[in-house]
Amino acid sequence: MDKVDVRFPQPARPAPASVPKTAQERACALIDLMGRMTALLRRETEAVRNRRPTAELAQYAREKQPMSLVYEEVSRLLRVDREGLANLPAEIKGALKDASTTLRAATEENAEALRVGGEAQKLVVDTVVGAINRARQIPKTAYGPAGAAGRAYAPPTHGPQTSATLNTRL
């Protein structure tokens, strides 16, 4: 028996999420979830293409994570119940197939937008870093006739050449 400390009342635990019991309930829940995931992926794709702020993109990522976990679990439960899956009405099977096809297309479009956005951001960062590095490289020039005594001018260790910063809020 678990010991309970009555001096410090424990907060009530939330009820566990109810998982659909039958194959038909699972299929309907999965169709609804795939529709919501498709809409979320399309919003995120548009946000990436429109170069929306990072905070907005991070919010989409936070919303996707729990939806993906629920999707994996419900689809696994549906796949395991082969008999229930086989006995689904034709209209539910068709809706499930359509929702799956639409989600797949939205996922591919989202992945491509994220890949292109990431490459564009990397290109901008590389360009800025290259410009800063070129600005820091001041050619050493010899002074005096033919580099008298091998002495060369060196850039100062402080000042404008060493104070460049990189804006990381791209």
N, C-alpha and C positions, 0 to 999 in steps of 0.2 A: 504494500500500500504506500502511495506517495505521501510524503510529509508535506503539510501545508502550514505555512507560517500565518496564523490568524492576526498577528499584530500588524502586518503590512498587507492590506488587501491587494490582490493581483488584478490588473486590468483584464476585462473580459476579452477572450480571444475571439476573433472574427470567425464566423462560420465558414467552413471550407467551401470553395466554389463548387457549384453543382455541375457535374459532368453529365452530358446527355446519356441516357440509359439505353435507348434502342438505336438501331442502325438508321432508322428514318429520322429520329431526333438529331443524331450526329450529322447526317447528311444535310439537313436543313440548317443546323448551326454552322456547318462548314461552308455552305453556300453563302450565308450571311457574312461570315468572317472573311471569306475571299473577296466579297464585294467591298467591304470596308478596307481591306488591305490594298485592293486595286485603287480605290479612291485616294488613299494615303500615298501610295507610290506615285500616282500621277501628280498629286500636289507637290511632292518632293521633287519630282523631275522638273516641273515648271519652276520651282524655287531655284533649283540649280541652274537652269538655263537663264533665268532672269537675274542671276548673281545676287540672290537675297543674302542677308546677313548670316553669319555663322551660327548665331544663337537660334535662328529660325530652323536652320538645317539640323542643328543638334536636337531640337524639339522633335522633329520628324523621326530622327534615329531613336529617341527615347520612346516614342509611340510605337515604332515598328517592333521593338524587341519583345514586349509581352505578347503582342499579337502573333508574332512568329512562333513563340513557345506554345501558345494555345493551339495554333494551326497544326504544329507538329504532333501534339498529343492527340487532338481530335481525329486527325487524318490517320494516325497510327491505330487508334481504337477502331476506326471504321474499316481499315484494311485487314485487321486481325479477324473481324467478324465477317468471314467470307459468306456465310449463309445469309446473314442479314443484308449484306451488300448485294448479293445475287437476287434477293427478294424485294429490292426497292422498286417502287413504281417507275415506269418509263419516263414520266415527266420529271421526276426528281433526278434520275440518272442523267437525263439531258441537261437539266439545269446545273448539275454538278460538273458535267463535262464543259459546258459553256463558261461557267465561272472559273474553272481551272485554266481553260485556254486564255481567257481574258487576263487572269492573274499572271500567267506566264509571259504574255506579251508586255504587260505593264512592268514586270520584273526585268525583262530584257532591256526595255526602253530606259528604265531607271538605272540599270547597271551601266549602260552605254553613256548616259548623261553624267553619271558620277565619274566614270573613267575619263571622259573628255574634259570635264571640269577640273579634275585632279591634274591632268596633263597641262591644261592651260595655266593653272595656278603654279605648277612647277616651272613652267617656262617663264612666267613673270618673275618668280623668285630668283631663278638662275640669271635672268637678264639684269636684275637689280644687283645681285651679288657680283656679277661680272663687271658692271659699271663701277661699283665701289672699289673692287680690286684694281681696275685700270686707273682709277683716280688716285689710288694710294701709291702707285708705282711711278715715282718721279725719276726720270733718267738721271743717273749720276754723270756729272760733267766735270771734266778736268779743267783746272784753271792754270793759266801759265802756258808757256810754249810747250806744245806736245806733251801735256800732262806732266808738268814739271814735278819731278821728284815723286811721281806716282800718287800724289795727293788728289783726292776727289771730293766733290761736294756731296754731303749726305743730307737727306731731308730731316727736318726737325722731328723730335720724338713726341711732340705735342702740337696742338693746333688743328687746323682744318683737315689735314690729311689723316689724322687718327681719330676724328670725332664723328665719323659717319655711323649711322645706325640703320637698322633694317626694320621697316614697319611690318610686323607679323600679322596684322589684322586684314590680310587679303582675303 
